[in-house]
């Protein structure tokens, strides 16, 4: 998973999974374990992650953008 390689933490909590951004604002994205539309859910996760800051406090490298 590309986000995990970029420093995001993936944790199971209750019935779902959560991605935690390493940036100072500590953004959280909920990841459904069995989404009705997996491709659409993956795109939504990518869109949410793209709205997070470009620079992370952990390594100060810009996060690569697709496109």
C-alpha positions in Angstrom: 0.0 0.0 0.0 1.6 3.3 -1.2 0.2 5.4 1.7 1.8 3.1 4.3 5.1 3.4 2.5 4.7 7.2 2.7 4.5 7.1 6.5 0.7 6.6 7.0 -0.3 4.2 9.8 -3.0 1.6 9.1 -4.8 0.3 12.3 -7.7 -2.0 12.9 -10.3 -0.5 15.3 -13.6 -2.2 15.9 -15.2 -3.3 12.6 -13.1 -1.0 10.4 -9.6 0.1 9.5 -8.2 3.6 9.8 -5.3 5.3 8.0 -3.5 7.9 10.1 -1.6 10.7 8.4 1.9 11.4 9.9 1.4 15.2 9.3 1.1 17.5 12.4 -2.7 17.7 11.9 -3.0 13.9 12.2 -5.7 13.4 9.5 -7.7 10.1 9.7 -9.3 8.2 6.8 -11.7 5.4 7.5 -11.1 2.3 5.3 -14.1 0.0 4.9 -13.3 -3.7 5.2 -16.0 -4.7 2.7 -17.1 -1.8 0.6 -19.9 -2.2 -1.9 -17.8 -0.6 -4.6 -14.1 -1.4 -3.9 -12.7 0.6 -6.8 -14.8 3.7 -5.9 -13.7 3.4 -2.3 -10.1 3.2 -3.3 -10.4 6.3 -5.4 -12.2 8.1 -2.5 -9.3 7.2 -0.1 -6.8 8.5 -2.7 -8.7 11.8 -3.0 -8.8 12.2 0.8 -5.1 11.5 1.1 -4.3 14.0 -1.6 -6.0 16.7 0.4 -3.5 16.3 3.2 -0.4 18.5 3.4 2.4 17.8 1.0 5.2 17.8 3.6 5.2 15.4 6.5 6.9 16.2 9.8 8.6 12.7 9.9 10.9 13.1 6.9 10.2 16.5 5.3 10.0 15.0 1.8 7.2 16.0 -0.5 4.6 13.2 -1.0 4.6 12.1 -4.6 1.5 13.0 -6.6 0.0 11.1 -9.4 -0.6 12.8 -12.7 
